[in-house]
Amino acid sequence: MKAVIERLLKSSEPSIRLRTRTNILGESSASPLIRALGEEVRCSERVKILLSERDENGVFPYHPYSKWSGAH
């Protein structure tokens, strides 16, 4: 299990590192490292892509559960 956790902590995806530290290792969400990882997630390419179709008001132009193009 230790090898799996180490691999997750080395992931290039910040959300994986964040969730590993908080959900598996139980690190505090108030710690400076976790706050920095949260900011890295917020500014990540994956988040930018997921939110890229919002209009000028930040609203998606389709229902979140619509097939093939929904937000989920």
PDB file of N, H, CA, C and O in Angstrom:
ATOM      1  N   MET A   1       0.823  -1.192   0.000  1.00  0.00           N
ATOM      2  CA  MET A   1       0.000   0.000   0.000  1.00  0.00           C
ATOM      3  C   MET A   1       0.871   1.261   0.000  1.00  0.00           C
ATOM      4  O   MET A   1       0.516   2.262  -0.624  1.00  0.00           O
ATOM      5  N   LYS A   2       2.000   1.213   0.694  1.00  0.00           N
ATOM      6  H   LYS A   2       2.288   0.400   1.200  1.00  0.00           H
ATOM      7  CA  LYS A   2       2.888   2.365   0.763  1.00  0.00           C
ATOM      8  C   LYS A   2       3.375   2.779  -0.625  1.00  0.00           C
ATOM      9  O   LYS A   2       3.482   3.970  -0.917  1.00  0.00           O
ATOM     10  N   ALA A   3       3.669   1.802  -1.477  1.00  0.00           N
ATOM     11  H   ALA A   3       3.582   0.835  -1.240  1.00  0.00           H
ATOM     12  CA  ALA A   3       4.135   2.101  -2.838  1.00  0.00           C
ATOM     13  C   ALA A   3       3.049   2.797  -3.646  1.00  0.00           C
ATOM     14  O   ALA A   3       3.342   3.687  -4.445  1.00  0.00           O
ATOM     15  N   VAL A   4       1.808   2.401  -3.445  1.00  0.00           N
ATOM     16  H   VAL A   4       1.570   1.678  -2.796  1.00  0.00           H
ATOM     17  CA  VAL A   4       0.687   3.026  -4.166  1.00  0.00           C
ATOM     18  C   VAL A   4       0.538   4.483  -3.728  1.00  0.00           C
ATOM     19  O   VAL A   4       0.363   5.373  -4.561  1.00  0.00           O
ATOM     20  N   ILE A   5       0.606   4.719  -2.426  1.00  0.00           N
ATOM     21  H   ILE A   5       0.748   3.997  -1.749  1.00  0.00           H
ATOM     22  CA  ILE A   5       0.485   6.083  -1.906  1.00  0.00           C
ATOM     23  C   ILE A   5       1.624   6.952  -2.422  1.00  0.00           C
ATOM     24  O   ILE A   5       1.402   8.098  -2.810  1.00  0.00           O
ATOM     25  N   GLU A   6       2.833   6.421  -2.430  1.00  0.00           N
ATOM     26  H   GLU A   6       3.014   5.490  -2.114  1.00  0.00           H
ATOM     27  CA  GLU A   6       3.979   7.181  -2.942  1.00  0.00           C
ATOM     28  C   GLU A   6       3.786   7.535  -4.411  1.00  0.00           C
ATOM     29  O   GLU A   6       4.125   8.637  -4.843  1.00  0.00           O
ATOM     30  N   ARG A   7       3.243   6.601  -5.168  1.00  0.00           N
ATOM     31  H   ARG A   7       2.968   5.706  -4.817  1.00  0.00           H
ATOM     32  CA  ARG A   7       2.992   6.863  -6.595  1.00  0.00           C
ATOM     33  C   ARG A   7       1.927   7.953  -6.763  1.00  0.00           C
ATOM     34  O   ARG A   7       2.058   8.823  -7.623  1.00  0.00           O
ATOM     35  N   LEU A   8       0.881   7.904  -5.945  1.00  0.00           N
ATOM     36  H   LEU A   8       0.774   7.197  -5.246  1.00  0.00           H
ATOM     37  CA  LEU A   8      -0.166   8.927  -6.013  1.00  0.00           C
ATOM     38  C   LEU A   8       0.387  10.305  -5.658  1.00  0.00           C
ATOM     39  O   LEU A   8       0.011  11.304  -6.271  1.00  0.00           O
ATOM     40  N   LEU A   9       1.275  10.359  -4.674  1.00  0.00           N
ATOM     41  H   LEU A   9       1.581   9.548  -4.176  1.00  0.00           H
ATOM     42  CA  LEU A   9       1.863  11.632  -4.266  1.00  0.00           C
ATOM     43  C   LEU A   9       2.800  12.208  -5.318  1.00  0.00           C
ATOM     44  O   LEU A   9       3.094  13.403  -5.294  1.00  0.00           O
ATOM     45  N   LYS A  10       3.268  11.384  -6.232  1.00  0.00           N
ATOM     46  H   LYS A  10       3.030  10.413  -6.252  1.00  0.00           H
ATOM     47  CA  LYS A  10       4.153  11.838  -7.309  1.00  0.00           C
ATOM     48  C   LYS A  10       3.388  12.148  -8.597  1.00  0.00           C
ATOM     49  O   LYS A  10       3.993  12.498  -9.610  1.00  0.00           O
ATOM     50  N   SER A  11       2.072  12.022  -8.557  1.00  0.00           N
ATOM     51  H   SER A  11       1.580  11.738  -7.734  1.00  0.00           H
ATOM     52  CA  SER A  11       1.250  12.262  -9.746  1.00  0.00           C
ATOM     53  C   SER A  11       1.444  13.682 -10.273  1.00  0.00           C
ATOM     54  O   SER A  11       1.641  14.622  -9.503  1.00  0.00           O
ATOM     55  N   SER A  12       1.387  13.820 -11.583  1.00  0.00           N
ATOM     56  H   SER A  12       1.227  13.057 -12.209  1.00  0.00           H
ATOM     57  CA  SER A  12       1.465  15.155 -12.186  1.00  0.00           C
ATOM     58  C   SER A  12       0.144  15.916 -12.017  1.00  0.00           C
ATOM     59  O   SER A  12       0.096  17.131 -12.211  1.00  0.00           O
ATOM     60  N   GLU A  13      -0.919  15.203 -11.659  1.00  0.00           N
ATOM     61  H   GLU A  13      -0.881  14.216 -11.501  1.00  0.00           H
ATOM     62  CA  GLU A  13      -2.238  15.813 -11.485  1.00  0.00           C
ATOM     63  C   GLU A  13      -2.388  16.293 -10.036  1.00  0.00           C
ATOM     64  O   GLU A  13      -2.408  15.474  -9.117  1.00  0.00           O
ATOM     65  N   PRO A  14      -2.495  17.620  -9.821  1.00  0.00           N
ATOM     66  CA  PRO A  14      -2.561  18.140  -8.454  1.00  0.00           C
ATOM     67  C   PRO A  14      -3.769  17.644  -7.663  1.00  0.00           C
ATOM     68  O   PRO A  14      -3.675  17.495  -6.444  1.00  0.00           O
ATOM     69  N   SER A  15      -4.894  17.384  -8.316  1.00  0.00           N
ATOM     70  H   SER A  15      -4.970  17.505  -9.306  1.00  0.00           H
ATOM     71  CA  SER A  15      -6.073  16.923  -7.585  1.00  0.00           C
ATOM     72  C   SER A  15      -5.837  15.542  -6.970  1.00  0.00           C
ATOM     73  O   SER A  15      -6.372  15.239  -5.903  1.00  0.00           O
ATOM     74  N   ILE A  16      -5.051  14.717  -7.630  1.00  0.00           N
ATOM     75  H   ILE A  16      -4.617  14.963  -8.497  1.00  0.00           H
ATOM     76  CA  ILE A  16      -4.740  13.393  -7.088  1.00  0.00           C
ATOM     77  C   ILE A  16      -3.845  13.538  -5.863  1.00  0.00           C
ATOM     78  O   ILE A  16      -4.056  12.868  -4.852  1.00  0.00           O
ATOM     79  N   ARG A  17      -2.849  14.410  -5.953  1.00  0.00           N
ATOM     80  H   ARG A  17      -2.677  14.955  -6.774  1.00  0.00           H
ATOM     81  CA  ARG A  17      -1.972  14.635  -4.799  1.00  0.00           C
ATOM     82  C   ARG A  17      -2.757  15.215  -3.626  1.00  0.00           C
ATOM     83  O   ARG A  17      -2.548  14.816  -2.480  1.00  0.00           O
ATOM     84  N   LEU A  18      -3.660  16.157  -3.909  1.00  0.00           N
ATOM     85  H   LEU A  18      -3.830  16.481  -4.839  1.00  0.00           H
ATOM     86  CA  LEU A  18      -4.473  16.784  -2.865  1.00  0.00           C
ATOM     87  C   LEU A  18      -5.349  15.742  -2.168  1.00  0.00           C
ATOM     88  O   LEU A  18      -5.359  15.661  -0.940  1.00  0.00           O
ATOM     89  N   ARG A  19      -6.076  14.956  -2.939  1.00  0.00           N
ATOM     90  H   ARG A  19      -6.068  15.022  -3.936  1.00  0.00           H
ATOM     91  CA  ARG A  19      -6.985  13.958  -2.355  1.00  0.00           C
ATOM     92  C   ARG A  19      -6.229  12.856  -1.623  1.00  0.00           C
ATOM     93  O   ARG A  19      -6.723  12.322  -0.630  1.00  0.00           O
ATOM     94  N   THR A  20      -5.056  12.516  -2.096  1.00  0.00           N
ATOM     95  H   THR A  20      -4.655  12.949  -2.903  1.00  0.00           H
ATOM     96  CA  THR A  20      -4.248  11.512  -1.403  1.00  0.00           C
ATOM     97  C   THR A  20      -3.847  12.043  -0.032  1.00  0.00           C
ATOM     98  O   THR A  20      -3.940  11.334   0.970  1.00  0.00           O
ATOM     99  N   ARG A  21      -3.406  13.279   0.003  1.00  0.00           N
ATOM    100  H   ARG A  21      -3.330  13.855  -0.811  1.00  0.00           H
ATOM    101  CA  ARG A  21      -2.962  13.853   1.277  1.00  0.00           C
ATOM    102  C   ARG A  21      -4.111  14.045   2.262  1.00  0.00           C
ATOM    103  O   ARG A  21      -3.947  13.794   3.456  1.00  0.00           O
ATOM    104  N   THR A  22      -5.274  14.487   1.777  1.00  0.00           N
ATOM    105  H   THR A  22      -5.407  14.690   0.807  1.00  0.00           H
ATOM    106  CA  THR A  22      -6.390  14.757   2.687  1.00  0.00           C
ATOM    107  C   THR A  22      -7.218  13.516   2.990  1.00  0.00           C
ATOM    108  O   THR A  22      -7.549  13.275   4.151  1.00  0.00           O
ATOM    109  N   ASN A  23      -7.560  12.729   1.987  1.00  0.00           N
ATOM    110  H   ASN A  23      -7.292  12.925   1.044  1.00  0.00           H
ATOM    111  CA  ASN A  23      -8.463  11.596   2.191  1.00  0.00           C
ATOM    112  C   ASN A  23      -7.770  10.319   2.643  1.00  0.00           C
ATOM    113  O   ASN A  23      -8.372   9.505   3.345  1.00  0.00           O
ATOM    114  N   ILE A  24      -6.520  10.132   2.255  1.00  0.00           N
ATOM    115  H   ILE A  24      -6.031  10.792   1.685  1.00  0.00           H
ATOM    116  CA  ILE A  24      -5.820   8.900   2.633  1.00  0.00           C
ATOM    117  C   ILE A  24      -4.894   9.142   3.823  1.00  0.00           C
ATOM    118  O   ILE A  24      -4.898   8.374   4.785  1.00  0.00           O
ATOM    119  N   LEU A  25      -4.103  10.211   3.753  1.00  0.00           N
ATOM    120  H   LEU A  25      -4.100  10.834   2.971  1.00  0.00           H
ATOM    121  CA  LEU A  25      -3.142  10.476   4.815  1.00  0.00           C
ATOM    122  C   LEU A  25      -3.727  11.317   5.952  1.00  0.00           C
ATOM    123  O   LEU A  25      -3.119  11.433   7.016  1.00  0.00           O
ATOM    124  N   GLY A  26      -4.894  11.898   5.728  1.00  0.00           N
ATOM    125  H   GLY A  26      -5.387  11.804   4.863  1.00  0.00           H
ATOM    126  CA  GLY A  26      -5.582  12.652   6.774  1.00  0.00           C
ATOM    127  C   GLY A  26      -4.968  13.995   7.118  1.00  0.00           C
ATOM    128  O   GLY A  26      -5.147  14.491   8.230  1.00  0.00           O
ATOM    129  N   GLU A  27      -4.250  14.587   6.184  1.00  0.00           N
ATOM    130  H   GLU A  27      -4.105  14.184   5.280  1.00  0.00           H
ATOM    131  CA  GLU A  27      -3.648  15.895   6.449  1.00  0.00           C
ATOM    132  C   GLU A  27      -4.727  16.969   6.535  1.00  0.00           C
ATOM    133  O   GLU A  27      -5.762  16.879   5.876  1.00  0.00           O
ATOM    134  N   SER A  28      -4.479  17.959   7.336  1.00  0.00           N
ATOM    135  H   SER A  28      -3.638  18.032   7.872  1.00  0.00           H
ATOM    136  CA  SER A  28      -5.439  19.037   7.582  1.00  0.00           C
ATOM    137  C   SER A  28      -5.607  19.931   6.358  1.00  0.00           C
ATOM    138  O   SER A  28      -4.631  20.301   5.705  1.00  0.00           O
ATOM    139  N   SER A  29      -6.844  20.268   6.062  1.00  0.00           N
ATOM    140  H   SER A  29      -7.637  19.968   6.593  1.00  0.00           H
ATOM    141  CA  SER A  29      -7.115  21.170   4.938  1.00  0.00           C
ATOM    142  C   SER A  29      -6.655  22.589   5.243  1.00  0.00           C
ATOM    143  O   SER A  29      -6.614  23.431   4.346  1.00  0.00           O
ATOM    144  N   ALA A  30      -6.310  22.863   6.493  1.00  0.00           N
ATOM    145  H   ALA A  30      -6.344  22.179   7.222  1.00  0.00           H
ATOM    146  CA  ALA A  30      -5.837  24.193   6.879  1.00  0.00           C
ATOM    147  C   ALA A  30      -4.325  24.346   6.739  1.00  0.00           C
ATOM    148  O   ALA A  30      -3.799  25.447   6.899  1.00  0.00           O
ATOM    149  N   SER A  31      -3.626  23.262   6.444  1.00  0.00           N
ATOM    150  H   SER A  31      -4.053  22.367   6.314  1.00  0.00           H
ATOM    151  CA  SER A  31      -2.163  23.350   6.355  1.00  0.00           C
ATOM    152  C   SER A  31      -1.744  24.132   5.110  1.00  0.00           C
ATOM    153  O   SER A  31      -2.441  24.106   4.095  1.00  0.00           O
ATOM    154  N   PRO A  32      -0.618  24.820   5.184  1.00  0.00           N
ATOM    155  CA  PRO A  32      -0.139  25.599   4.032  1.00  0.00           C
ATOM    156  C   PRO A  32       0.071  24.741   2.772  1.00  0.00           C
ATOM    157  O   PRO A  32      -0.209  25.199   1.664  1.00  0.00           O
ATOM    158  N   LEU A  33       0.552  23.525   2.931  1.00  0.00           N
ATOM    159  H   LEU A  33       0.780  23.153   3.831  1.00  0.00           H
ATOM    160  CA  LEU A  33       0.767  22.646   1.779  1.00  0.00           C
ATOM    161  C   LEU A  33      -0.546  22.296   1.096  1.00  0.00           C
ATOM    162  O   LEU A  33      -0.634  22.319  -0.131  1.00  0.00           O
ATOM    163  N   ILE A  34      -1.559  21.973   1.878  1.00  0.00           N
ATOM    164  H   ILE A  34      -1.487  21.954   2.875  1.00  0.00           H
ATOM    165  CA  ILE A  34      -2.860  21.611   1.306  1.00  0.00           C
ATOM    166  C   ILE A  34      -3.507  22.825   0.653  1.00  0.00           C
ATOM    167  O   ILE A  34      -4.129  22.699  -0.402  1.00  0.00           O
ATOM    168  N   ARG A  35      -3.374  23.975   1.253  1.00  0.00           N
ATOM    169  H   ARG A  35      -2.869  24.078   2.110  1.00  0.00           H
ATOM    170  CA  ARG A  35      -3.919  25.201   0.640  1.00  0.00           C
ATOM    171  C   ARG A  35      -3.220  25.495  -0.691  1.00  0.00           C
ATOM    172  O   ARG A  35      -3.861  25.909  -1.657  1.00  0.00           O
ATOM    173  N   ALA A  36      -1.915  25.280  -0.733  1.00  0.00           N
ATOM    174  H   ALA A  36      -1.394  24.944   0.052  1.00  0.00           H
ATOM    175  CA  ALA A  36      -1.165  25.499  -1.978  1.00  0.00           C
ATOM    176  C   ALA A  36      -1.589  24.493  -3.045  1.00  0.00           C
ATOM    177  O   ALA A  36      -1.717  24.846  -4.217  1.00  0.00           O
ATOM    178  N   LEU A  37      -1.806  23.252  -2.645  1.00  0.00           N
ATOM    179  H   LEU A  37      -1.703  22.965  -1.692  1.00  0.00           H
ATOM    180  CA  LEU A  37      -2.277  22.243  -3.605  1.00  0.00           C
ATOM    181  C   LEU A  37      -3.671  22.598  -4.118  1.00  0.00           C
ATOM    182  O   LEU A  37      -3.961  22.416  -5.301  1.00  0.00           O
ATOM    183  N   GLY A  38      -4.530  23.098  -3.243  1.00  0.00           N
ATOM    184  H   GLY A  38      -4.295  23.246  -2.282  1.00  0.00           H
ATOM    185  CA  GLY A  38      -5.868  23.522  -3.661  1.00  0.00           C
ATOM    186  C   GLY A  38      -5.801  24.618  -4.713  1.00  0.00           C
ATOM    187  O   GLY A  38      -6.573  24.617  -5.672  1.00  0.00           O
ATOM    188  N   GLU A  39      -4.883  25.544  -4.533  1.00  0.00           N
ATOM    189  H   GLU A  39      -4.256  25.545  -3.754  1.00  0.00           H
ATOM    190  CA  GLU A  39      -4.701  26.616  -5.509  1.00  0.00           C
ATOM    191  C   GLU A  39      -4.157  26.057  -6.823  1.00  0.00           C
ATOM    192  O   GLU A  39      -4.535  26.508  -7.904  1.00  0.00           O
ATOM    193  N   GLU A  40      -3.268  25.074  -6.719  1.00  0.00           N
ATOM    194  H   GLU A  40      -2.960  24.708  -5.841  1.00  0.00           H
ATOM    195  CA  GLU A  40      -2.728  24.437  -7.924  1.00  0.00           C
ATOM    196  C   GLU A  40      -3.841  23.723  -8.698  1.00  0.00           C
ATOM    197  O   GLU A  40      -3.872  23.764  -9.928  1.00  0.00           O
ATOM    198  N   VAL A  41      -4.755  23.068  -7.969  1.00  0.00           N
ATOM    199  H   VAL A  41      -4.730  23.035  -6.970  1.00  0.00           H
ATOM    200  CA  VAL A  41      -5.903  22.412  -8.612  1.00  0.00           C
ATOM    201  C   VAL A  41      -6.764  23.462  -9.299  1.00  0.00           C
ATOM    202  O   VAL A  41      -7.161  23.287 -10.451  1.00  0.00           O
ATOM    203  N   ARG A  42      -7.052  24.545  -8.598  1.00  0.00           N
ATOM    204  H   ARG A  42      -6.730  24.687  -7.662  1.00  0.00           H
ATOM    205  CA  ARG A  42      -7.923  25.595  -9.138  1.00  0.00           C
ATOM    206  C   ARG A  42      -7.383  26.182 -10.434  1.00  0.00           C
ATOM    207  O   ARG A  42      -8.152  26.554 -11.320  1.00  0.00           O
ATOM    208  N   CYS A  43      -6.071  26.265 -10.544  1.00  0.00           N
ATOM    209  H   CYS A  43      -5.446  25.963  -9.824  1.00  0.00           H
ATOM    210  CA  CYS A  43      -5.436  26.850 -11.727  1.00  0.00           C
ATOM    211  C   CYS A  43      -4.987  25.809 -12.750  1.00  0.00           C
ATOM    212  O   CYS A  43      -4.336  26.150 -13.738  1.00  0.00           O
ATOM    213  N   SER A  44      -5.330  24.545 -12.519  1.00  0.00           N
ATOM    214  H   SER A  44      -5.859  24.268 -11.717  1.00  0.00           H
ATOM    215  CA  SER A  44      -4.844  23.473 -13.391  1.00  0.00           C
ATOM    216  C   SER A  44      -5.523  23.482 -14.761  1.00  0.00           C
ATOM    217  O   SER A  44      -6.618  24.017 -14.934  1.00  0.00           O
ATOM    218  N   GLU A  45      -4.853  22.886 -15.704  1.00  0.00           N
ATOM    219  H   GLU A  45      -3.964  22.451 -15.564  1.00  0.00           H
ATOM    220  CA  GLU A  45      -5.380  22.783 -17.068  1.00  0.00           C
ATOM    221  C   GLU A  45      -6.687  22.000 -17.094  1.00  0.00           C
ATOM    222  O   GLU A  45      -7.600  22.349 -17.843  1.00  0.00           O
ATOM    223  N   ARG A  46      -6.788  20.950 -16.290  1.00  0.00           N
ATOM    224  H   ARG A  46      -6.047  20.666 -15.682  1.00  0.00           H
ATOM    225  CA  ARG A  46      -8.005  20.127 -16.251  1.00  0.00           C
ATOM    226  C   ARG A  46      -9.208  20.964 -15.825  1.00  0.00           C
ATOM    227  O   ARG A  46     -10.274  20.861 -16.432  1.00  0.00           O
ATOM    228  N   VAL A  47      -9.057  21.777 -14.809  1.00  0.00           N
ATOM    229  H   VAL A  47      -8.191  21.861 -14.316  1.00  0.00           H
ATOM    230  CA  VAL A  47     -10.158  22.622 -14.339  1.00  0.00           C
ATOM    231  C   VAL A  47     -10.502  23.669 -15.396  1.00  0.00           C
ATOM    232  O   VAL A  47     -11.677  23.943 -15.640  1.00  0.00           O
ATOM    233  N   LYS A  48      -9.496  24.247 -16.015  1.00  0.00           N
ATOM    234  H   LYS A  48      -8.541  24.024 -15.817  1.00  0.00           H
ATOM    235  CA  LYS A  48      -9.751  25.229 -17.077  1.00  0.00           C
ATOM    236  C   LYS A  48     -10.575  24.609 -18.203  1.00  0.00           C
ATOM    237  O   LYS A  48     -11.506  25.236 -18.708  1.00  0.00           O
ATOM    238  N   ILE A  49     -10.239  23.390 -18.594  1.00  0.00           N
ATOM    239  H   ILE A  49      -9.482  22.881 -18.183  1.00  0.00           H
ATOM    240  CA  ILE A  49     -10.978  22.711 -19.660  1.00  0.00           C
ATOM    241  C   ILE A  49     -12.403  22.405 -19.218  1.00  0.00           C
ATOM    242  O   ILE A  49     -13.349  22.615 -19.977  1.00  0.00           O
ATOM    243  N   LEU A  50     -12.561  21.906 -17.983  1.00  0.00           N
ATOM    244  H   LEU A  50     -11.792  21.735 -17.366  1.00  0.00           H
ATOM    245  CA  LEU A  50     -13.902  21.569 -17.489  1.00  0.00           C
ATOM    246  C   LEU A  50     -14.815  22.788 -17.422  1.00  0.00           C
ATOM    247  O   LEU A  50     -16.024  22.671 -17.617  1.00  0.00           O
ATOM    248  N   LEU A  51     -14.245  23.949 -17.148  1.00  0.00           N
ATOM    249  H   LEU A  51     -13.263  24.044 -16.989  1.00  0.00           H
ATOM    250  CA  LEU A  51     -15.056  25.161 -17.001  1.00  0.00           C
ATOM    251  C   LEU A  51     -15.058  26.050 -18.241  1.00  0.00           C
ATOM    252  O   LEU A  51     -15.646  27.132 -18.223  1.00  0.00           O
ATOM    253  N   SER A  52     -14.425  25.619 -19.292  1.00  0.00           N
ATOM    254  H   SER A  52     -13.948  24.740 -19.307  1.00  0.00           H
ATOM    255  CA  SER A  52     -14.224  26.470 -20.469  1.00  0.00           C
ATOM    256  C   SER A  52     -15.495  26.838 -21.233  1.00  0.00           C
ATOM    257  O   SER A  52     -15.497  27.827 -21.965  1.00  0.00           O
ATOM    258  N   GLU A  53     -16.547  26.090 -21.085  1.00  0.00           N
ATOM    259  H   GLU A  53     -16.545  25.287 -20.490  1.00  0.00           H
ATOM    260  CA  GLU A  53     -17.763  26.378 -21.865  1.00  0.00           C
ATOM    261  C   GLU A  53     -18.748  27.291 -21.149  1.00  0.00           C
ATOM    262  O   GLU A  53     -19.858  27.500 -21.637  1.00  0.00           O
ATOM    263  N   ARG A  54     -18.363  27.833 -20.010  1.00  0.00           N
ATOM    264  H   ARG A  54     -17.461  27.663 -19.613  1.00  0.00           H
ATOM    265  CA  ARG A  54     -19.256  28.757 -19.296  1.00  0.00           C
ATOM    266  C   ARG A  54     -19.416  30.055 -20.071  1.00  0.00           C
ATOM    267  O   ARG A  54     -18.510  30.478 -20.790  1.00  0.00           O
ATOM    268  N   ASP A  55     -20.570  30.681 -19.919  1.00  0.00           N
ATOM    269  H   ASP A  55     -21.306  30.339 -19.335  1.00  0.00           H
ATOM    270  CA  ASP A  55     -20.778  31.978 -20.572  1.00  0.00           C
ATOM    271  C   ASP A  55     -20.198  33.097 -19.700  1.00  0.00           C
ATOM    272  O   ASP A  55     -19.545  32.823 -18.692  1.00  0.00           O
ATOM    273  N   GLU A  56     -20.433  34.349 -20.084  1.00  0.00           N
ATOM    274  H   GLU A  56     -20.963  34.572 -20.902  1.00  0.00           H
ATOM    275  CA  GLU A  56     -19.850  35.485 -19.367  1.00  0.00           C
ATOM    276  C   GLU A  56     -20.331  35.593 -17.914  1.00  0.00           C
ATOM    277  O   GLU A  56     -19.691  36.256 -17.098  1.00  0.00           O
ATOM    278  N   ASN A  57     -21.454  34.945 -17.592  1.00  0.00           N
ATOM    279  H   ASN A  57     -21.973  34.407 -18.256  1.00  0.00           H
ATOM    280  CA  ASN A  57     -21.971  34.946 -16.224  1.00  0.00           C
ATOM    281  C   ASN A  57     -21.529  33.716 -15.430  1.00  0.00           C
ATOM    282  O   ASN A  57     -21.917  33.545 -14.274  1.00  0.00           O
ATOM    283  N   GLY A  58     -20.719  32.865 -16.053  1.00  0.00           N
ATOM    284  H   GLY A  58     -20.404  33.004 -16.991  1.00  0.00           H
ATOM    285  CA  GLY A  58     -20.238  31.662 -15.381  1.00  0.00           C
ATOM    286  C   GLY A  58     -21.204  30.497 -15.431  1.00  0.00           C
ATOM    287  O   GLY A  58     -21.043  29.522 -14.697  1.00  0.00           O
ATOM    288  N   VAL A  59     -22.220  30.591 -16.301  1.00  0.00           N
ATOM    289  H   VAL A  59     -22.351  31.383 -16.897  1.00  0.00           H
ATOM    290  CA  VAL A  59     -23.252  29.558 -16.396  1.00  0.00           C
ATOM    291  C   VAL A  59     -22.991  28.681 -17.623  1.00  0.00           C
ATOM    292  O   VAL A  59     -22.610  29.174 -18.684  1.00  0.00           O
ATOM    293  N   PHE A  60     -23.203  27.373 -17.458  1.00  0.00           N
ATOM    294  H   PHE A  60     -23.513  26.972 -16.596  1.00  0.00           H
ATOM    295  CA  PHE A  60     -23.070  26.471 -18.601  1.00  0.00           C
ATOM    296  C   PHE A  60     -24.293  26.607 -19.496  1.00  0.00           C
ATOM    297  O   PHE A  60     -25.407  26.731 -18.987  1.00  0.00           O
ATOM    298  N   PRO A  61     -24.121  26.588 -20.817  1.00  0.00           N
ATOM    299  CA  PRO A  61     -25.231  26.814 -21.738  1.00  0.00           C
ATOM    300  C   PRO A  61     -26.134  25.590 -21.931  1.00  0.00           C
ATOM    301  O   PRO A  61     -26.997  25.602 -22.809  1.00  0.00           O
ATOM    302  N   TYR A  62     -25.954  24.555 -21.144  1.00  0.00           N
ATOM    303  H   TYR A  62     -25.253  24.545 -20.431  1.00  0.00           H
ATOM    304  CA  TYR A  62     -26.761  23.336 -21.271  1.00  0.00           C
ATOM    305  C   TYR A  62     -27.038  22.778 -19.886  1.00  0.00           C
ATOM    306  O   TYR A  62     -26.389  23.160 -18.912  1.00  0.00           O
ATOM    307  N   HIS A  63     -28.000  21.876 -19.802  1.00  0.00           N
ATOM    308  H   HIS A  63     -28.528  21.566 -20.594  1.00  0.00           H
ATOM    309  CA  HIS A  63     -28.339  21.244 -18.529  1.00  0.00           C
ATOM    310  C   HIS A  63     -27.169  20.378 -18.077  1.00  0.00           C
ATOM    311  O   HIS A  63     -26.585  19.673 -18.899  1.00  0.00           O
ATOM    312  N   PRO A  64     -26.808  20.409 -16.786  1.00  0.00           N
ATOM    313  CA  PRO A  64     -25.631  19.666 -16.317  1.00  0.00           C
ATOM    314  C   PRO A  64     -25.709  18.159 -16.529  1.00  0.00           C
ATOM    315  O   PRO A  64     -24.674  17.493 -16.563  1.00  0.00           O
ATOM    316  N   TYR A  65     -26.911  17.607 -16.672  1.00  0.00           N
ATOM    317  H   TYR A  65     -27.751  18.147 -16.645  1.00  0.00           H
ATOM    318  CA  TYR A  65     -27.037  16.166 -16.859  1.00  0.00           C
ATOM    319  C   TYR A  65     -27.369  15.769 -18.293  1.00  0.00           C
ATOM    320  O   TYR A  65     -27.726  14.619 -18.546  1.00  0.00           O
ATOM    321  N   SER A  66     -27.257  16.701 -19.229  1.00  0.00           N
ATOM    322  H   SER A  66     -26.967  17.635 -19.023  1.00  0.00           H
ATOM    323  CA  SER A  66     -27.569  16.349 -20.614  1.00  0.00           C
ATOM    324  C   SER A  66     -26.543  15.346 -21.153  1.00  0.00           C
ATOM    325  O   SER A  66     -25.347  15.449 -20.883  1.00  0.00           O
ATOM    326  N   LYS A  67     -27.035  14.394 -21.907  1.00  0.00           N
ATOM    327  H   LYS A  67     -28.007  14.309 -22.126  1.00  0.00           H
ATOM    328  CA  LYS A  67     -26.176  13.311 -22.399  1.00  0.00           C
ATOM    329  C   LYS A  67     -25.081  13.855 -23.314  1.00  0.00           C
ATOM    330  O   LYS A  67     -25.330  14.704 -24.170  1.00  0.00           O
ATOM    331  N   TRP A  68     -23.881  13.354 -23.118  1.00  0.00           N
ATOM    332  H   TRP A  68     -23.679  12.664 -22.423  1.00  0.00           H
ATOM    333  CA  TRP A  68     -22.666  13.631 -23.889  1.00  0.00           C
ATOM    334  C   TRP A  68     -22.065  15.004 -23.643  1.00  0.00           C
ATOM    335  O   TRP A  68     -20.852  15.164 -23.780  1.00  0.00           O
ATOM    336  N   SER A  69     -22.857  15.989 -23.287  1.00  0.00           N
ATOM    337  H   SER A  69     -23.842  15.859 -23.176  1.00  0.00           H
ATOM    338  CA  SER A  69     -22.265  17.320 -23.125  1.00  0.00           C
ATOM    339  C   SER A  69     -22.515  17.921 -21.745  1.00  0.00           C
ATOM    340  O   SER A  69     -22.160  19.076 -21.506  1.00  0.00           O
ATOM    341  N   GLY A  70     -23.111  17.169 -20.845  1.00  0.00           N
ATOM    342  H   GLY A  70     -23.399  16.231 -21.040  1.00  0.00           H
ATOM    343  CA  GLY A  70     -23.395  17.694 -19.511  1.00  0.00           C
ATOM    344  C   GLY A  70     -22.146  17.939 -18.696  1.00  0.00           C
ATOM    345  O   GLY A  70     -21.095  17.359 -18.969  1.00  0.00           O
ATOM    346  N   ALA A  71     -22.255  18.783 -17.708  1.00  0.00           N
ATOM    347  H   ALA A  71     -23.109  19.254 -17.485  1.00  0.00           H
ATOM    348  CA  ALA A  71     -21.117  19.123 -16.851  1.00  0.00           C
ATOM    349  C   ALA A  71     -20.623  17.919 -16.049  1.00  0.00           C
ATOM    350  O   ALA A  71     -19.471  17.887 -15.617  1.00  0.00           O
ATOM    351  N   HIS A  72     -21.497  16.930 -15.852  1.00  0.00           N
ATOM    352  H   HIS A  72     -22.433  16.956 -16.204  1.00  0.00           H
ATOM    353  CA  HIS A  72     -21.095  15.756 -15.081  1.00  0.00           C
ATOM    354  C   HIS A  72     -20.749  14.636 -16.015  1.00  0.00           C
ATOM    355  O   HIS A  72     -20.383  13.550 -15.566  1.00  0.00           O
TER     356      HIS A  72
END
